[in-house]
Amino acid sequence: MSMFTLNNSYKAVVIGGSAGSFQGVVKILAQLPKGFPLPIIMALHRLKHVRHGFIEALSLKSVVPVVEPDDKEPIKKGGVYLAPANYHLSVELGNNFSLSTEEMMNNSRPAIDITLGSCAYVFKDKLIGILLSGANRDGAMGMKYIKDRGGLTIVQDPAECMIDTMPKAAMALTTIDHVLKVDQIVEFFKELDKHYR
Amino acid sequence: MQDIDIVDLKRISELIYQKYNYDFRNYAMSSFKRRVQRIIDLKKLTVDGLLKRLNDTPSFINEFLDELTVNVTEMFRDPSFWRVMREEIIPAILLNHKQFKIWHAGCSSGEEVLSMAILLKEMGILNSVQLYATDLDVNIMERAKMATYPIKNMELNEKNYIRFQGAGALSDYYKEENGMAVFNKDLLANVNFRKQDLVLGEPFNKFDLILCRNVMIYFNQTLQNEVLKKFHESLFKYGYLAIGSKESLIWCDYANRFIVVNNEEKIYKKIKD
């Protein structure tokens, strides 16, 4: 019996992470079911002036190469996307991305709240939001937007996090549907994938 | 928090267009929505309150524009871009023209035009180049003309300048006064500041190089297409267009009239009229 109640109505997965999230993201992407149909949109805190290296590092073990989308790039099914350095990443209603150089939010650009918030606005209850390890409160408000619009919310188990501030902040602010270890998030993706076969 | 829906955004942009002749109707939804939300939060208004203020108080429009437009920029943003400017693009222009013109479209608070002036000065050609800096927002252009920035911004600017491998130290160009970095005004002596609306305005001159970095990201694709046409018209044949490092022209109708000169730094060259 699965611990998840899932269906095939979801259109996208959005992932936020900061300090201590890199290993978790690598593990999730390495064990992603082949042909996983939904786009995975990630906002991870990163150095503002280092444009290169991050997607290469994430792609090493990933089943699908990770892409930093250009402004207005279409969102493809099964694509894995990462917010580029020094830009906020949003999604638009026409199923494409947009970038912005607006003010930093929560001391961050890319800010997780911006990506999560815009995904929630566009995908509404068809969105799964996952927030991983991190040292500040960025992403908590975004997870609330996702929950308020009927999406599914998952945080990495604070007990497993290198720094648990981020998932705990989200848990304090809104309802979190599942608190999972990274291995369980991997299982979650496998379960979800079955509903699209 | 009140959530702004698409209909609200349309009402706001329509009112501004009808009453003030600024056209935000083809701005990218996600950032436009955040900017409007920001103003509503800042002024403690509702959507209806904002509409009423815009309708009843014409003097509010400049303040509104100042908050709506994104005025976050750095000196020498993407230092590798500026190195390519210095080592490839400007020398290529100089091969054919001893004197030339550059347009900074959407110059905001002026960090980029000031960076260009420093670059040109270090190349010894500042007096041979006519710079044009334009923006929709007159308030922000007044700040650009002052060439005065908070000292706290200078740490990042200095770091960028070092990565750009400038000839000296950035501090050679400014003095510190009351917590502000006051740049040498001579740098901007050749800069022609003027109000210009990329959306509704017409081409006003011909240029050898146009810089419009991280401005069109706030437009939807329809508008990007229209603005690219205007840039095409404003460039001499074989002139250059530079956009932001994560922007792309490939989905625009006029893309085939340009070639990519440097894909990493997103520098294009007009090859067809």
Interface residues (C-beta under 8 A of the other chain):
Chain A: H49 R51 E68 P69 D70 D71 K72 E73 P84 N86 Y87 S90 V91 E92 L93 G94 N96 S98 L99 S100 T101 E102 E103 I114 S118 Y121
Chain B: I6 A28 M29 S30 S31 K33 R34 R35 V70 V72 T73 R77 D78 P79 K159 N160 R163 N214 M216 I217 Y218 N220 Q221 Q224 G244 S245 K246 E247 S248 W251
